[in-house]
């Protein structure tokens, strides 16, 4: 009888722990943070396809940039700089069903000829940005990044 009770208790504990673990692993917040982390790592590694895999084809930001324009700008930056350092701080998430808004402070440092310089923000004053994501086919995708004022180059 004691073995049966112990076995049932152990199975119940394992089941509850598994459900809690799955709920955390499958949570929208964890998935959105994973998108941000992998996107940051992809840009720092200069991996275009990996970085753009987190951007929706429906992307449109406050500057009027669309998916293909962002991809072209990213390629130009990858060609011009040896590397990048991105810092996303003070991250706050607001999630409603299949829509999420991330508010954060951003600094982007470009590395050119082993010299580092701020491309976006500064050490004293990071740029506050708003990243909007939607859940598309079971995957969170970025549909806009607002708050970045960029000088436009001729394309």
N, C-alpha and C positions, 0 to 999 in steps of 0.2 A: 504494500500500500504506500509506504514512504517513497519507494522508487517511482511509482506511478505519479505521485504528487510532485516529486522533484522534477520528473521528466516534463510534466505539463507546465510547471512553473518556468522551467528553462526554455521550452518552446515558445511560451507566451512572451517571455522577456526578449528572446531573439526576434520574434515577429514584430513586437513593438519597436525595438531598436531599428529594424530594417525599414519599417514604415516611416519613422522619423528621419532616418538617413535618406531615404528616397525623396521625401518631401523637401528636404534641404537641397539635395542634389538637383531636383527638378524645379526649384523655385525660380520665379522670374528674376528676382534680384541677383541670384547667383549667376544665372545665364547672362544677364546684362553686364554684370561686372566681368564675366569671362570674355564677352565681346569687346569691351573696352580694353582689357588687358592684352588680348591677342592682337587687336588692332594696333595698339601702342608698340608691342613687340615686333609686329610685321613692319611697321614704318621704320623703327630703329634698325631692323635687319635689312631694310630696303627691298622687301619682298612685295612687289606690286600686286600680284594676283591674290595673295593672302590678305593684304590690307583691303583691297577692293571687294573681297568676298563678304565683308561686313557692311557694305554700302548697298542700299536698295537701288534698283534701276529707276525707281520713282524719285530719286534724290532731287531736292530743289531747296536751296537755302535763301536767306534774306538778300544775298548779293545776286541772286538769279542764276547761280551756278547749278548745273545739272551733272548727272553721273559722268558723262564723257568728258566734260570740262574739268571736273575734279581729277579724273584719271590722267588727263593730259598735264595738269598742273603738278600732280604728284610725280609723274615721269620726269618732267623738267627739273623738279627739285632733286630727285634721285640722281639725275645726270650731273647736276651742278655741284652737289655736296657729297663729301665722302661718308658722312654719317649724320645721325640726328640723335638728340636726347629729348624726350618728351616728359613733362611732369604735369600730371593731372592731380590737383589737390582739392581739398574741401568738397569732395564728391557727395552730392545729395540726389537721391532717386525718388521720383514720383511715378508710381505704376498704377495704371487703370486698365484692367483686362488686357487688350492687345495693343496698348499704347503706353509709352513711357517717356518721361522727360528727365534728363540728367543735367544738373547744374553743377558746374565745377570751375576751377581756376586753371588756366593752361599757360605753360611756358614751353616754347619750342626753341631748342638750341641747334644751330647748324654747324657742322664741322667742315671747314674748307682749308686745305693745306695745313692741317693739324692745328688750326686756330678755331676757337669756339666763339660764336656770336649769337645773340638772341635774334631769332626771326619773328617770334610772336611773344609778346610780354617781356618782362624783365624780372630780375631777382627781387626787386623791390615792389614791382607792380605786375602781377600776372593778369592775364586777360580773362574776365569772367565770360564763360561760354554756356550755351544751352544746346544739348544734343538731344534730338528727338528720334525715338526709335519706334518701330511698329513690328508686330509679330507677323511675319510672312512665311507661310508654309512651315510652321513649327520652328522658326528660327527668327531671332531678333535681328533687325537690320536698321541701320542708320538712314533716316530720310532727310535730315537736315542738321547742320551745325551752324548755329547763329552766334554772333558776337565778335567774329573775327573780321576786322577791317583790313583789307588787303589792297595794296596798289596793284592795278591791273597792267599786265604786260600785253603786247600785241600778240595774238595767236596766229 
